[in-house]
Structure formats: structure tokens, C-alpha cells
Amino acid sequence: MRKFLYAVLGAVVGLTGLALAVPASAAGGPVIVAFGDSLTASGDYIQNLNQQFGTNIINAGVGGNNTVDGKARFQKDVLSKNPDTVIICFGMNDSAKDMQKYVEIESFKNNLRYFIAALKERGVNVILVTPNYIEESQYYTRHNAEVFAPYGGAAAFVDMYCQAVREVAEEQKVWLADVRKECDAYADRCKLLTDGVHCTPLGYSLYSKAIGEQLLDVYRGDVNFDGEVDSLDYLLLKRYILGNSDIPQRHLPFADADRDNTIDSADYLLIKRHILGNYNLHQGK
């Protein structure tokens, strides 16, 4: 992770005594790319996240793509953007076992590992996303039910790919936005879908919810949301708590370093410890 850490306490303490006009948010902010198939290409969850956090997420989704297609355009559509964070959402087309776009599950997992390895080498944060629930009766209007019957149906088969995403996320120690799990909160999951696969606004809100929670973790402590946790974040948060400066409402969740839904001195102390290198706000990633 590309986080610039100040290792000298004096740098932090010295800044706290300065009456500087520090901007509450950095111009541009971190570069975030959403990489995937039509579920990303629609732009719905990206628009939600942009409104929530004031981001300008790059939409690198292409309808009909599987992970093999993604590998072919990975350099051009993702790496060339010099991202700080990449959201990866594939699996719906890879799991289409009755079509040419089908990618066997181990190859699917290896393709995810390929993306992650290339991004980690560049210090990029990675968020893997499980695709949503599918509704079989609509799915079978354009897919062969017999192909999926030995696996318990198409929904169960797609769920195998969701589980593969979870396994790779755990194995590779990257963030996971489990949209498929979010779907289970709805008894009538047809309300989440338009055609058995693609989402209604409610369905896409589950994407923005799950991914947004992971972005809050990725940028935990980054008060001015510039892609770095540094002494400016410590200073801004301390001045905010003292009532001497303001932080935009959409950035306040990043200031909640201990995730207790309260902005207080415990948060800036955690940020200071992170800067000094004796605490990691992003443990395990």
C-alpha cells in the first residue's frame, strides 16, 4: 500500500502547533479504478460511490467480459491509469458454463491472482467483489438449464464462483466486498434484479454499500482523502476535535480510525501511532 509514513514524532508534534490553512480535501484524491464486466460498466454503483465520497472512480467495466478478456486489456484499462486502488468484479460471465465465455473455476482464480500480483507489485490496494445473486427462471431464458442441473442449478453454480472470489481474497490478503452475501438479506431477491442477472437500483445499492465499506477501511485515517495517512491528517483531525477547523461530511467516516462511529481523541492517537509505525490501521492487508 502506498502510504507515506513519517517515522519521527517531532514531525507530528511540530505540525500540531502550526496555524496553517490546510485544505480539508486534496485536489483529485486517490486514483480508483473499477474493473469488471457489465455489472461495473453500467456505472450505477460507481455513481453511488462518487456521490457518497466525492470520488471520481474510473469505470473500466466492459459488458460481456470474463477474466480472460480482462487480462487482455488489463495494462491499457487499469495499470496505465496508475491507480491507488482497484475494485475487481468478475465472475458472472466466467461462470456461464453453457457459453463460450465460460472460464473453468481454477483458471478464474488464477486470473484473479494474476491481477492481484501485478497490482500488489505496484503497491496498489485491491478490493475483490463477489457478483450478485441470480434468478434462475429469468437466467434460463437465455441459458441452458440442463448444463447447470448436475451442480444444483445455475444459481448454485454462480455461487461457486462467489466462493472462489472469497477464497482468493483470503489467500491473497486483499479486501473483499461480498455483494452476494448482501443479497441474502432480501427474502424477495427478484427486487434486486431486472433480468435475472443485472441489477435494479436497489441491487446496485448493495454493490455501493459493500464496496463503500471496504473503501472506508482502505482509507481509514486518511482524513483529507488524498491517498496518504500522514501528519496533515493528524493535524486536521486534532483541530476538528478542538473545534478549530472543519472536515467535509463525506470525509468524516475516514476520520473514524477505530470504527466506533465516534470522532474523538482515540482516532487521532491511532493515526499518530500509524504514522510512527507502531500501529497499522490496515492490519492484514
C-alpha positions in Angstrom: 0.0 0.0 0.0 1.3 3.4 -1.0 1.1 5.1 2.4 3.8 7.7 3.2 4.8 7.1 6.8 6.5 9.7 8.9 8.8 8.0 11.4 9.8 10.9 13.6 7.4 12.1 16.4 8.8 15.6 16.1 7.4 15.9 12.7 3.9 15.3 14.0 4.2 17.3 17.2 5.8 20.2 15.3 2.9 20.4 12.9 0.3 20.4 15.6 1.5 23.8 16.8 1.2 25.5 13.4 -1.7 27.7 12.5 -1.7 26.6 8.8 -4.6 26.8 6.4 -4.6 23.1 5.5 -7.2 22.1 2.8 -9.8 19.7 4.1 -9.5 17.6 1.0 -6.8 17.1 -1.6 -7.4 18.0 -5.2 -8.3 14.9 -7.2 -7.8 12.5 -4.3 -6.6 8.9 -4.8 -7.0 7.3 -8.2 -9.6 4.5 -8.0 -10.4 2.1 -10.9 -13.4 -0.2 -11.1 -12.5 -3.2 -13.3 -15.1 -5.7 -14.4 -17.9 -6.7 -16.7 -21.4 -5.2 -17.4 -22.2 -5.0 -13.7 -19.5 -2.4 -13.5 -19.9 -1.0 -17.0 -23.4 0.1 -16.1 -21.8 2.7 -13.8 -24.6 2.6 -11.2 -22.6 1.6 -8.2 -19.7 3.8 -9.3 -22.1 6.8 -9.4 -23.3 6.0 -5.9 -19.8 5.8 -4.6 -18.8 9.0 -6.3 -21.7 10.8 -4.7 -21.0 9.3 -1.3 -17.3 10.0 -1.1 -16.7 12.7 -3.6 -14.5 10.4 -5.7 -14.1 10.2 -9.4 -13.8 6.5 -9.9 -12.6 5.4 -13.4 -15.1 3.0 -15.0 -13.1 0.1 -16.6 -16.0 -2.2 -16.9 -16.9 -3.8 -20.3 -20.1 -5.7 -20.9 -19.7 -9.4 -21.7 -16.2 -9.6 -20.3 -14.7 -12.5 -18.4 -11.4 -12.6 -16.7 -9.6 -13.7 -19.9 -10.9 -10.6 -21.6 -9.9 -8.6 -18.6 -6.3 -9.9 -18.8 -6.1 -8.7 -22.5 -7.0 -5.1 -21.6 -5.5 -5.0 -18.0 -2.5 -2.9 -19.0 -4.4 -0.4 -21.0 -7.5 0.0 -18.9 -6.1 -0.5 -15.4 -2.3 -0.3 -15.0 -1.8 2.6 -17.3 -4.1 4.7 -15.0 -1.5 4.4 -12.2 -4.2 3.6 -9.7 -4.0 3.7 -5.9 -6.9 1.3 -5.5 -8.6 -1.2 -8.0 -12.0 -2.7 -7.5 -12.2 -6.0 -9.3 -15.6 -7.5 -10.1 -15.7 -10.6 -12.4 -17.4 -14.0 -12.3 -20.8 -13.6 -13.8 -19.6 -14.3 -17.3 -16.8 -16.7 -16.2 -19.5 -18.9 -14.7 -21.6 -19.1 -17.9 -20.8 -22.7 -18.4 -23.1 -23.1 -21.4 -21.4 -20.3 -23.3 -18.0 -19.7 -25.0 -17.2 -17.1 -22.4 -17.1 -19.8 -19.7 -13.8 -19.9 -17.7 -13.1 -23.0 -15.6 -13.1 -22.1 -11.9 -9.4 -22.8 -11.2 -8.4 -20.7 -14.2 -10.8 -18.0 -12.9 -9.0 -18.0 -9.6 -5.6 -17.9 -11.3 -6.7 -14.9 -13.4 -7.7 -13.1 -10.2 -4.3 -13.9 -8.7 -2.6 -12.5 -11.8 -4.4 -9.2 -11.4 -3.6 -9.1 -7.7 0.1 -9.9 -8.1 0.5 -7.2 -10.7 -1.2 -4.6 -8.6 0.5 -5.5 -5.3 3.9 -5.2 -7.1 3.0 -1.6 -7.7 1.7 -1.0 -4.2 -1.9 -0.8 -5.2 -4.8 -1.6 -2.9 -7.1 -4.4 -4.2 -10.8 -4.9 -3.5 -12.3 -8.1 -4.8 -16.1 -8.1 -5.3 -18.4 -11.1 -5.5 -21.1 -10.9 -8.2 -24.8 -10.7 -7.1 -27.4 -13.4 -6.8 -29.0 -14.6 -10.0 -32.7 -15.5 -10.5 -32.8 -18.8 -12.4 -36.2 -18.6 -14.2 -35.1 -15.5 -16.0 -31.5 -16.7 -16.4 -32.7 -19.8 -18.2 -34.5 -17.7 -20.9 -31.0 -17.4 -22.4 -29.0 -20.2 -20.8 -29.3 -24.0 -21.0 -30.7 -25.3 -17.7 -29.5 -28.8 -18.4 -25.9 -27.8 -18.3 -26.3 -26.5 -14.7 -28.5 -29.3 -13.4 -25.6 -31.5 -12.2 -24.5 -28.6 -10.0 -27.8 -27.9 -8.4 -28.8 -25.2 -10.9 -27.3 -22.1 -12.3 -27.6 -20.1 -9.0 -25.6 -22.7 -7.2 -23.0 -22.7 -9.9 -22.6 -18.9 -9.9 -22.3 -19.1 -6.1 -19.3 -21.4 -6.5 -17.6 -18.5 -8.3 -18.6 -16.2 -5.5 -16.9 -18.6 -3.1 -13.8 -18.7 -5.3 -13.6 -14.9 -5.0 -13.8 -15.1 -1.2 -11.1 -17.8 -1.1 -8.7 -15.8 -3.3 -9.3 -12.6 -1.2 -8.4 -14.5 2.0 -5.5 -16.2 0.4 -4.0 -13.0 -1.1 -4.9 -10.8 1.9 -6.9 -8.3 -0.1 -10.1 -6.5 0.7 -13.4 -8.3 0.0 -16.8 -6.7 -0.9 -19.2 -9.6 -0.6 -22.2 -8.4 -2.6 -23.6 -11.9 -2.9 -23.8 -12.1 0.9 -25.6 -8.8 1.0 -28.2 -10.2 -1.3 -29.2 -12.8 1.4 -30.8 -10.0 3.5 -33.7 -9.9 1.0 -36.4 -12.6 1.0 -37.7 -11.4 -2.4 -34.4 -11.1 -4.2 -36.2 -10.6 -7.5 -36.5 -7.0 -6.4 -32.7 -6.8 -6.8 -32.7 -7.8 -10.5 -34.1 -6.6 -13.8 -33.4 -9.7 -16.0 -32.2 -12.4 -13.6 -28.6 -11.1 -13.7 -28.3 -7.3 -14.0 -29.5 -5.1 -11.1 -32.2 -2.7 -10.2 -31.1 0.5 -8.4 -31.7 -1.5 -5.2 -29.4 -4.2 -6.3 -26.7 -1.8 -7.3 -27.0 -0.1 -3.9 -25.8 -3.4 -2.4 -22.6 -3.0 -4.5 -22.0 0.5 -3.4 -22.7 -0.5 0.2 -20.3 -3.4 0.2 -17.6 -1.7 -1.7 -18.0 1.6 0.2 -17.4 -0.3 3.5 -14.1 -1.6 2.1 -13.1 1.8 0.8 -13.6 3.2 4.3 -11.2 0.5 5.6 -8.7 1.1 2.8 -8.6 4.8 3.5 -9.1 4.6 7.3 -7.3 7.6 8.9 -6.9 9.5 5.6 -8.9 12.5 6.9 -8.3 14.7 3.8 -8.7 11.7 1.5 -5.6 12.3 -0.6 -4.4 8.7 -0.6 -1.9 9.1 2.3 -2.2 8.8 6.0 0.3 11.4 7.2 0.8 14.3 9.7 -1.7 16.5 7.9 -4.4 14.0 8.7 -3.4 14.0 12.3 -3.4 17.8 12.4 -6.7 18.2 10.6 -8.4 15.7 12.9 -7.0 17.2 16.1 -8.1 20.7 15.0 -11.5 19.4 14.1 -12.0 17.8 17.6 -10.8 21.1 19.2 -13.4 23.0 17.1 -10.7 25.0 15.2 -11.4 23.6 11.7 -13.9 21.6 9.7 -13.9 18.4 7.7 -16.3 17.7 4.8 -19.2 15.5 5.9 -18.4 12.9 3.3 -14.8 12.5 4.6 -15.7 12.2 8.3 -16.1 8.4 8.1 -12.4 8.1 7.1 -11.5 10.1 10.3 -13.2 7.4 12.4 -9.9 5.4 12.7 -11.2 3.0 15.4 -14.5 2.5 13.6 -16.6 3.1 16.7 -18.9 5.7 15.0 -17.5 8.5 17.1 -14.8 11.1 16.1 -12.7 11.7 19.2 -9.1 11.8 20.5 -8.8 8.0 20.3 -8.9 8.4 16.5 -6.1 10.9 16.2 -4.0 8.9 18.6 -4.4 5.8 16.4 -3.5 7.9 13.3 -0.4 9.2 15.1 0.7 5.6 16.1 0.2 4.6 12.5 2.4 7.4 11.2 5.1 6.5 13.8 5.0 2.9 12.6 3.9 1.2 15.9 0.3 0.5 14.8 -1.1 -0.5 11.4 -4.5 0.9 10.6 -4.8 -1.7 7.8 -3.7 -4.8 9.6 -3.5 -7.9 7.5 -3.6 -6.1 4.1 
